[in-house]
Amino acid sequence: MMSKSRALLSFVLMLVLTLPMALQSVAAADFPANPPAKSGYTLDFQEEFDGSALDTSKWLDYYLPHWTSTRENAKARYTIADGVLTERLEADTPAWNAQYDGTVKISSIQTYEKDWWHKFNGSMPNDHHEPDFNGYSTKYGYFEIRAKQSNVGGGGHQAWWMVGTGDTSSNSANSEIDIVETFFSKPQTWRIAAYGWGDPNFLSSWVGFEDPVPSGTPSEEYHIYAMDWTPTSLKFYYDNQLYKTINAAPQMNMGMILGIYTDAGSGVHNNVWPKTWNVDYLRVWKKDGGYSVPFYRIKNRQTGQYMHIQNKTGKVEYGNVPASYWSSQWTKESVSGGYIRYKNRWTGEYMHTENLNGNVQYSNVAATAWRSQWTEENVSGYIRLKNRDTGLYMHTEQLTGFVQYGTVPSTYWTSQWTFEAASN
């Protein structure tokens, strides 16, 4: 019979030897799923991937098919089983768009589809018409996914990303948010990125992060990735803890894309097949009580003064009015075709050119009136404001104290403006 001292020593040695394995086992555990109910929010979109088939009222299982002449090359390969979506790439998966995207292979589903959507190559024509599809597009919310990422190594990545829907023209000046765009070759990282793609209300250059996750091994376990999109910021969460923040936010509806890729910017594939990643669920909540609309003060580059309607002349003026005056604060409303209307916070009236008198006016005009619709053009970090009906630009060239519109060269500071966030 073993003595008590020897028995105790054996127990301690066993504990010392097994404790690292036990800790490793705990560290390697899946992060548990969150409940569908979220305090202070209402569930707006829910995809649990139950059953064995994709919900075609929510998802299109083709990747941007309007860009490729071989539509079937853009079709996703996937299975749904045991409450999990598994997207896969195989050795015989063809390049989805060889003419304009080289050897890039994609297996992807999306909640929105429209001709010209996401024009990632400026020389690329819209190959053919595809039926419009809107399974889900939205503005603002708390977006969450529970997923296990690929463990195949080599070049390639998995991605959950969003593209704006505000500009339906061939310009496709729609923002992009890459909530998850993590490379196979860097399984311990979480890659996040965002860019305006010409959207004057969002980032004019890429902003992103590529850093190690705080815990776990994402290619071996399920973890939760989330983004809280508000009118002023994008906050990213890993396993319910704040991870990164971008202090800017798109101001248009966006659709979602969920896919797996090789031979894109993440590198050339290796010969490990199939390449897969697994998604347990995808949910979107909306904040109870809604979101505060952002207001802006519009400042002229030449004069350094701000648009306002303080004197109620029926014409938009510019001057040095206090920042707290609602008469100098404006909000943007998107209308069909990617155009914008500017609404004054004080009176609720809109800028327009209805009277064609050379001055920008304001009043209650119909949303469909082209003379109340504008586009924003970037010039050296400033914005020029172009009227849809006249094709002319706001300016202060004659220094009359009233905002005018006309054919002013793009280099003139009098036609260049900045938007400064106003306090709510």
Secondary structure, 3 states (H helix, E strand, C coil): CCCHHHHHHHHHHHHHHHHHHHHHHHHCCCCCCCCCCCCCEEEEEEECCCCCCCCCCCCECECCHHHCCCHHHHECCEEEECCEEEEEECCCCCCCCHHHHCCCEEEEEECEECCCCCCCCCCCCCCCCCCCEECCEECCEEEEEEEECCCCCCCCEEEEEEEECCCCCCCCCCCEEEEEEEECCCCCEEEEEEECCCCCCCCCCCEEEEEECCCCCCCCCCEEEEEEECCCCEEEEECCEEEEEECCCCCCCEEEEEEEEECCCCCCCCCCCCEEEEEEEEEEEEECCCCCCCCEEEEECCCCCEEECCCCCCECEEECCCCCCHHHCEEEEEECCCEEEEEECCCCCEEECCCCCCECEEECCCCCCHHHCEEEEEECCEEEEEECCCCCEEECCCCCCECEEECCCCCCHHHCEEEEECCC
